[in-house]
């Protein structure tokens, strides 16, 4: 699943996701993302994994 860059930037700035190492090809750069560690459990149906495509 790919999220829009603006949405991922906002989630990253809020500390909600952590970006992995970028995967670069000639047309785009993709970052694997994962939820940031939190002390409270995530709500049911929370985002498990996504990829940011820039």
C-alpha positions in Angstrom: 0.0 0.0 0.0 1.4 3.4 -0.9 0.6 6.6 1.0 0.8 10.1 -0.4 4.0 11.9 0.4 2.2 14.6 2.4 0.4 12.1 4.6 3.6 10.2 5.3 5.5 13.4 6.0 2.8 14.3 8.6 2.8 10.9 10.2 6.6 10.9 10.4 6.8 14.5 11.8 4.2 13.4 14.5 6.3 10.4 15.4 3.7 7.9 14.3 5.9 6.1 11.7 9.5 5.3 11.2 11.0 5.4 7.7 13.3 2.6 6.6 16.2 2.8 4.1 15.1 4.1 0.7 14.9 1.9 -2.4 15.8 4.0 -5.4 15.0 3.2 -9.0 15.2 5.6 -12.0 11.5 6.6 -11.7 10.9 6.9 -8.0 12.2 6.5 -4.4 10.3 4.2 -2.1 10.7 4.1 1.7 9.4 1.1 3.7 7.7 2.4 6.8 6.6 0.9 10.1 4.6 2.1 13.0 6.7 4.0 15.7 6.9 2.3 19.0 4.3 3.5 21.4 3.5 2.7 25.0 -0.3 2.2 24.4 -1.5 -0.6 22.1 -2.6 0.4 18.6 -6.3 0.5 17.9 -7.9 -2.4 16.1 -7.4 -2.2 12.4 -4.4 0.1 12.7 -1.9 0.6 9.9 0.5 -2.3 9.9 2.8 -1.6 7.0 2.9 0.8 4.1 5.3 2.2 1.6 5.9 5.8 0.8 6.5 6.6 -2.8 8.0 9.9 -3.7 
